[in-house]
Amino acid sequence: MSRRVLRPAVVHPIILGGDAGAYSLARAFHEAYGVRSTVVSIVSTRNMRYSTILTNVVEPALDDPDVMVRTIREAAARSKAPAMVVTCTDWYVRALAQHRDRIEDVAVVPYTDVELLDRVMDKERFSRLCVELGVPHPRTVVRHGGDEVGELDLRFPIIAKPGDNVAWHHTQFAGKRKVHELADRDQLARLLRTAGEAGYRGAFVVQEFVPGNDSQMRIMTTFCDQEGQVRMAHGGHVLIEEHTPGTLGNPAAILTGPLPQIEADARRLVEHLGWTGFANFDIKVDPRDGTGHFFELNPRTGRSNQYLTASGINPAMYWVGEHLQGGRVPDPRRVSVLYRIVPGFLLRRYLRAATDPALARRVRKVRRVTHPLKYSADRSVRRDLWVRLSELKQVRKFSRYYPVSAARRAAHAQTAAATTAAGASDRG
């Protein structure tokens, strides 16, 4: 009778965070290597609670760098394979880079140095970089929490988002959002005043609104090796975004596929920076001329990183190949997938509201559909029930924060903007 030989584990992942993005990373490591991750979160979340592919460590003080370092070291000490610490959260990325010298003797930290992180996480500096490289970027000015609006050579509506993600992470006030959409000067003045009173004195990147609904958004992710060479670039067409205040702007559905202009600009940005590791970009295509405008560079895999794994581009294999296997990263495969966290019927409802029959037809033709929380190797009655309920809760969330009528109005406004631009071009 033969015995099954168990191979030693290649890696022990330590993942910081408790959202669907953190779960997707644990899933990626499990799919690639069959390993069980340690996921450290501030609170116990249902994303992790009933999972069989990870161990959830709850540490309420994880935002304290000393506690973060101690927790990582304790998890690494318990592991029987080389430890690696990863995350989908900007704040943790910077904290890991800043405290690398206290961690890297026990765990791989696969992020670039803190100076470069600060350069790209500062949205004001990123805006200047786009101008320098000729990468399309919305017209931008900078104000700080507590400032007066002053002279503002921008057309309303505008978008205002914090330039210092770390300080914003620790700022609390009623109405705080990841991104603020503002209709006039009074709303901008109120935001600057309220944020300043709450203690946020950092920059706000204030940009002209690029017209169009959710379906004008795109996503792009790149991976650069330790020499700064781009080894992977893969993106997709965002079909609909989340609209709850804490998750505003996160993709709720993505159709992957080639994006030539956007990929070329993303490659130019990371190559110029000498970037290493993953970078994730938010882009919006202007319906008036078809140009993809870059909003920001996120120094990590995105919350929706499962779209990569489902496409045959498993992030875990890039990290392990680069840092634990002598730089042997895989060659990327581009398989078209539909990523979604919303029920299929809800997505179809919003696609009909967007009045884009061609896009709806492309979605119907996709054979591979992935949901970040639906993993066949991680099933139990309680988990299956919760995942189904969480998906149905999206119906209520969208009804409250982004009803179909609002999506329809946005689609009509987008069509009007494109028609106006076309008429102006014909007259010119």
For each residue, the residues with C-beta under 8 A, 3 or more apart:
1:
2:
3:
4:
5:
6:
7:
8: 80 81
9: 12 33 35 80 81
10: 33 35 81 82 320 324 325
11: 29 33 35 81 82 83 84 316 320 324
12: 9 35 37 38 75 76 79 80 81 82 83 84
13: 25 26 29 35 37 38 83 84 85 86 316
14: 37 38 40 72 75 76 79 83 84 85 86 107
15: 22 25 26 37 38 39 40 54 85 86 87
16: 22 39 40 41 62 68 85 86 87 89 92 96
17: 21 22 39 40 41 87 88 89 92
18: 22 39 41 42 43 44 45 47 48 56
19: 22 23 45 47 88 303
20: 23 24 47 303 306 341 372 373
21: 17 24 25 88 301 302 303 304 305 372
22: 15 16 17 18 19 25 26 39 41 47 48 87 88
23: 19 20 26 27 39 47 48 51 54 372 373
24: 20 21 27 28 88 303 304 305 306 309 372
25: 13 15 21 22 28 29 37 86 87 88 301 305 315 316
26: 13 15 22 23 29 30 37 39 51 53 54
27: 23 24 30 31 53 306 309 372 375 378
28: 24 25 31 32 305 306 309 314 315 316
29: 11 13 25 26 32 33 35 37 316
30: 26 27 33 34 35 36 37 53 54 375 377 378
31: 27 28 309 314 316 377
32: 28 29 314 316 317 320
33: 9 10 11 29 30 316 320
34: 30
35: 9 10 11 12 13 29 30 81
36: 30 53 54 55
37: 12 13 14 15 25 26 29 30 53 54 55
38: 12 13 14 15 54 55 57 75 78 79
39: 15 16 17 18 22 23 26 48 54 55 56 57
40: 14 15 16 17 56 57 58 59 62 71 72 75
41: 16 17 18 22 44 45 48 56 57 58 59 62
42: 18 58 59 60 62 63
43: 18 58 60
44: 18 41 48 49 56 58
45: 18 19 41 48 49
46: 49 50 386 390
47: 18 19 20 22 23 51 373
48: 18 22 23 39 41 44 45 51 54 56
49: 44 45 46 56
50: 46 380 382 383 386
51: 23 26 47 48 54 56 378 383
52: 378 379 380 383
53: 26 27 30 36 37 375 377 378
54: 15 23 26 30 36 37 38 39 48 51
55: 36 37 38 39
56: 18 39 40 41 44 48 49 51
57: 38 39 40 41 71 75
58: 40 41 42 43 44
59: 40 41 42 62 67 71
60: 42 43
61: 64 67
62: 16 40 41 42 59 67 68 71
63: 42 67 68 91 169 170
64: 61 67 68
65: 68 69 95 98 99
66: 69 70
67: 59 61 62 63 64 70 71
68: 16 62 63 64 65 71 72 92 95 96 99
69: 65 66 72 73 99 102 103
70: 66 67 73 74
71: 40 57 59 62 67 68 74 75
72: 14 40 68 69 75 76 83 85 103 106 107
73: 69 70 76 77 103 106 107
74: 70 71 77 78
75: 12 14 38 40 57 71 72 78 79 83
76: 12 14 72 73 79 83 106 107
77: 73 74 106
78: 38 74 75
79: 12 14 38 75 76 82 83
80: 8 9 12
81: 8 9 10 11 12 35
82: 10 11 12 79 107 108 324
83: 11 12 13 14 72 75 76 79 106 107 108
84: 11 12 13 14 107 108 110 319 320 323 324
85: 13 14 15 16 72 96 103 107 108 109
86: 13 14 15 16 25 110 301 319
87: 15 16 17 22 25 92 93 96 300
88: 17 19 21 22 24 25 300 301 302 303 305
89: 16 17 92 93 300
90: 93 94 121 165 166 169 298 299 300
91: 63 94 95 165 166 169
92: 16 17 68 87 89 95 96
93: 87 89 90 96 97 111 117 299 300
94: 90 91 97 98 114 117 118 121 165 166 299
95: 65 68 91 92 98 99
96: 16 68 85 87 92 93 99 100 103 109 111
97: 93 94 100 109 111 112 113 114 117
98: 65 94 95 114
99: 65 68 69 95 96 102 103
100: 96 97 103 104 109 114
101: 104
102: 69 99
103: 69 72 73 85 96 99 100 106 107 109
104: 100 101 107 108 109
105:
106: 72 73 76 77 83 103
107: 14 72 73 76 82 83 84 85 103 104
108: 82 83 84 85 104 319 323 324
109: 85 96 97 100 103 104
110: 84 86 277 319 322 323
111: 93 96 97 117 277 299 300
112: 97 116 117 275 276 277 299
113: 97 116 117
114: 94 97 98 100 117 118
115: 118 119
116: 112 113 119 120 273 274 275
117: 93 94 97 111 112 113 114 120 121 299
118: 94 114 115 121 122
119: 115 116 122 125 126 129 273
120: 116 117 125 126 129 273 279 297 299
121: 90 94 117 118 126 164 165 166 299
122: 118 119 125 126 163 164 203
123: 126 127 161 162 163 203 205 296
124: 127 128 140 142 163 203 205
125: 119 120 122 128 129
126: 119 120 121 122 123 129 130 296 297
127: 123 124 130 131 137 140 142 205
128: 124 125 131 132
129: 119 120 125 126 132 133 135 269 272 273
130: 126 127 133 134 135 136 137 269 294
131: 127 128 134 137
132: 128 129
133: 129 130 268 269 272
134: 130 131
135: 129 130 265 268 269 294
136: 130 265 291 292 293 294
137: 127 130 131 140 293 294 295
138: 159 207 208 209 210 293 295
139: 154 207 208
140: 124 127 137 205 206 207 208
141: 152 153 154 206
142: 124 127 163 203 204 205 206
143: 147 149 150 160 188 192 203 204 206
144: 147 192 196 201 202 203 204
145: 192 195 196 198 199 200 201 202 204
146: 192 193 195 196 197 201
147: 143 144 150 192 196
148: 189 192
149: 143 152 185 188 189 192
150: 143 147
151:
152: 141 149 185 188 206
153: 141
154: 139 141 158 206 207 208
155: 158 208
156: 182 183 184 185 209
157: 181 182 183 209
158: 154 155 181 182 188 206 207 208 209
159: 138 179 180 181 182 206 207 208 209
160: 143 179 180 182 188 191 204 205 206 207
161: 123 178 179 180 204 205 207
162: 123 165 167 168 171 195 200 202 203 204 205
163: 122 123 124 142 202 203 204 205
164: 121 122 167 168 200 202 203
165: 90 91 94 121 162 168 169
166: 90 91 94 121 169 170
167: 162 164 170 171 200 201 202
168: 162 164 165 171 200 202
169: 63 90 91 165 166
170: 63 166 167
171: 162 167 168 176 195 198 199 200
172: 176 198
173: 176 194 195 197 198
174: 194
175: 194
176: 171 172 173 198 245
177: 180 245 248
178: 161 245 246 247 248 249
179: 159 160 161 248 249
180: 159 160 161 177 187 191
181: 157 158 159 209
182: 156 157 158 159 160 187 188 191
183: 156 157 187
184: 156 187 188
185: 149 152 156 188 189
186: 189 190
187: 180 182 183 184 190 191
188: 143 149 152 158 160 182 184 185 191 192 206
189: 148 149 185 186 192 193
190: 186 187 193 194
191: 160 180 182 187 188 194 195 204
192: 143 144 145 146 147 148 149 188 189 195 196 204
193: 146 189 190 196 197
194: 173 174 175 190 191 197 198
195: 145 146 162 171 173 191 192 198 200 204
196: 144 145 146 147 192 193 199 200 201
197: 146 173 193 194
198: 145 171 172 173 176 194 195
199: 145 171 196
200: 145 162 164 167 168 171 195 196
201: 144 145 146 167 196
202: 144 145 162 163 164 167 168
203: 122 123 124 142 143 144 162 163 164
204: 142 143 144 145 160 161 162 163 191 192 195
205: 123 124 127 140 142 160 161 162 163
206: 140 141 142 143 152 154 158 159 160 188
207: 138 139 140 154 158 159 160 161 295
208: 138 139 140 154 155 158 159
209: 138 156 157 158 159 181
210: 138 216 284 286 293
211: 216 286 287 288 413 414 417
212: 215 216 284 285 286 287 410 414 417
213: 216 354 407 410 411 413 414
214: 217 238 239 240 241 350 354 407 410
215: 212 237 238 239 240 351 354 356 359
216: 210 211 212 213 284 285 286 287 414
217: 214 238 241 251 282 283 284 285
218: 235 236 237 238 259 262 283 284 285 292
219: 235 236 238 251 254 280 281 282 283 302 304 307
220: 233 234 235 259 262 263 266 280 281 283
221: 232 233 234 235 278 279 280 281 301 302 305 308
222: 230 232 233 266 267 270 275 278 279 281
223: 230 231 232 233 277 278 279 315 318 329
224: 228 229 230 231 270 271 275 276 277 279
225: 228 229 231 276 322 327 329
226: 276 322 327
227:
228: 224 225 270 271 274 275 276
229: 224 225
230: 222 223 224 233 267 270 271
231: 223 224 225 318 329 332
232: 221 222 223 313 318 329 332
233: 220 221 222 223 230 263 266 267 332
234: 220 221 256 308 311 313 332 334
235: 218 219 220 221 256 257 259 262 263 266 281
236: 218 219 254 255 256 257 259 307 339
237: 215 218 254 255 256 257 259 359
238: 214 215 217 218 219 241 251 253 254
239: 214 215 252 253 254 255 340 347 350 351 359 363
240: 214 215 251 252 253 342 347 350 351 407
241: 214 217 238 248 249 250 251 252
242: 247 248 249 250 251 252 397
243: 247 248 397 398 401 402
244: 247 248 397 401
245: 176 177 178 248 401
246: 178
247: 178 242 243 244 250
248: 177 178 179 241 242 243 244 245
249: 178 179 241 242 282
250: 241 242 247 303 304
251: 217 219 238 240 241 242 254 302 303 304 307 339
252: 239 240 241 242 340 341 342 347 394
253: 238 239 240 338 339 340 341 342 347
254: 219 236 237 238 239 251 304 307 338 339 340
255: 236 237 239 336 337 338 339 359 362 363 366
256: 234 235 236 237 307 311 334 335 336 337 338 339
257: 235 236 237 336
258: 263 334
259: 218 220 235 236 237 262 263 292
260: 263 264
261: 264 265 291 292
262: 218 220 235 259 265 266 281 283 292 294
263: 220 233 235 258 259 260 266 267
264: 260 261 267 268
265: 135 136 261 262 268 269 292 294
266: 220 222 233 235 262 263 269 270 279 281 294
267: 222 230 233 263 264 270 271
268: 133 135 264 265 271 272
269: 129 130 133 135 265 266 272 273 275 279 281 294 297
270: 222 224 228 230 266 267 273 275 279 297
271: 224 228 230 267 268 274 275
272: 129 133 268 269
273: 116 119 120 129 269 270
274: 116 228 271
275: 112 116 222 224 228 269 270 271 279
276: 112 224 225 226 228
277: 110 111 112 223 224 299 319 322
278: 221 222 223 299 300 301 315 318
279: 120 221 222 223 224 266 269 270 275 297 298 299 300
280: 219 220 221 297 298 300 301 302
281: 219 220 221 222 235 262 266 269 294 295 296 297 298
282: 217 219 249 294 295 296 298
283: 217 218 219 220 262 292 293 294 295
284: 210 212 216 217 218 292 293 295
285: 212 216 217 218 290 291 292 293
286: 210 211 212 216 289 290 291 292 293
287: 211 212 216 290 414 415 417 418 421
288: 211 417 418 420 421 422
289: 286 421
290: 285 286 287
291: 136 261 285 286
292: 136 218 259 261 262 265 283 284 285 286
293: 136 137 138 210 283 284 285 286
294: 130 135 136 137 262 265 266 269 281 282 283 297
295: 137 138 207 281 282 283 284
296: 123 126 281 282
297: 120 126 269 270 279 280 281 294
298: 90 279 280 281 282 302
299: 90 93 94 111 112 117 120 121 277 278 279
300: 87 88 89 90 93 111 278 279 280
301: 21 25 86 88 221 278 280 305 308 315
302: 21 88 219 221 251 280 298 305
303: 19 20 21 24 88 250 251
304: 21 24 219 250 251 254 307 339 372
305: 21 24 25 28 88 221 301 302 308 309 315
306: 20 24 27 28 309 310 339 370 371 372
307: 219 236 251 254 256 304 310 311 337 339 370
308: 221 234 301 305 311 313 314 315
309: 24 27 28 31 305 306 313 314 315 370
310: 306 307 335 337 339 368 370
311: 234 256 307 308 333 334 335 336 337
312: 332 333 334 335
313: 232 234 308 309 318 330 332 333
314: 28 31 32 308 309 317 318 330
315: 25 28 223 278 301 305 308 309 318 319
316: 11 13 25 28 29 31 32 33 319 320
317: 32 314 320 321 329 330
318: 223 231 232 278 313 314 315 321 322 329 330
319: 84 86 108 110 277 315 316 322 323
320: 10 11 32 33 84 316 317 323 324 325
321: 317 318 324 325 327 328 329 330
322: 110 225 226 277 318 319 325 327 329
323: 84 108 110 319 320
324: 10 11 82 84 108 320 321
325: 10 320 321 322 328
326:
327: 225 226 321 322
328: 321 325
329: 223 225 231 232 317 318 321 322
330: 313 314 317 318 321
331:
332: 231 232 233 234 312 313
333: 311 312 313
334: 234 256 258 311 312
335: 256 310 311 312 368
336: 255 256 257 311 366 368
337: 255 256 307 310 311 366 368 369 370
338: 253 254 255 256 363 366 368 369 370
339: 236 251 253 254 255 256 304 306 307 310 370 371 372
340: 239 252 253 254 344 347 369 370 371
341: 20 252 253 371 372 373 391 394
342: 240 252 253 346 347 391 394 398
343: 346 347 391 392 394 395
344: 340 347 348 369
345: 348 349
346: 342 343 349 350 394 395 398
347: 239 240 252 253 340 342 343 344 350 351 363
348: 344 345 351 352 360 363
349: 345 346 352 353 404
350: 214 239 240 346 347 353 354 398 404 407
351: 215 239 240 347 348 354 356 359 360 363
352: 348 349 355 360
353: 349 350 404 407 408 411
354: 213 214 215 350 351 359 407 411
355: 352 408 411 412 415
356: 215 351 359 360 411
357: 360 361
358: 361 362
359: 215 237 239 255 351 354 356 362 363
360: 348 351 352 356 357 363 364
361: 357 358 364 365
362: 255 358 359 365 366
363: 239 255 338 347 348 351 359 360 366
364: 360 361
365: 361 362
366: 255 336 337 338 362 363 369
367:
368: 310 335 336 337 338
369: 337 338 340 344 366
370: 306 307 309 310 337 338 339 340 374
371: 306 339 340 341 374 387 391
372: 20 21 23 24 27 304 306 339 341
373: 20 23 47 341 387 390
374: 370 371 387
375: 27 30 53 378 379
376: 379
377: 30 31 53
378: 27 30 51 52 53 375 383
379: 52 375 376 383 384
380: 50 52 383 384
381: 384 385
382: 50 385 386
383: 50 51 52 378 379 380 386 387
384: 379 380 381 387 388
385: 381 382 388 389
386: 46 50 382 383 389 390
387: 371 373 374 383 384 390 391
388: 384 385 391 392
389: 385 386 392 393
390: 46 373 386 387 393 394
391: 341 342 343 371 387 388 394
392: 343 388 389 395 396
393: 389 390 396 397
394: 252 341 342 343 346 390 391 397 398
395: 343 346 392 398 399
396: 392 393 399 400
397: 242 243 244 393 394 400 401
398: 243 342 346 350 394 395 401 402 403
399: 395 396 403
400: 396 397 403
401: 243 244 245 397 398
402: 243 398 406 407
403: 398 399 400 406 407
404: 349 350 353 407 408
405: 408 409
406: 402 403 409 410
407: 213 214 240 350 353 354 402 403 404 410 411
408: 353 355 404 405 411 412
409: 405 406 412 413
410: 212 213 214 406 407 413 414
411: 213 353 354 355 356 407 408 414 415
412: 355 408 409 415 416
413: 211 213 409 410 416 417
414: 211 212 213 216 287 410 411 417 418
415: 287 355 411 412 418 419
416: 412 413 419 420
417: 211 212 287 288 413 414 420 421
418: 287 288 414 415 421 422
419: 415 416 422 423
420: 288 416 417 423 424
421: 287 288 289 417 418 424 425
422: 288 418 419 425 426
423: 419 420 426 427
424: 420 421 427 428
425: 421 422 428
426: 422 423
427: 423 424
428: 424 425
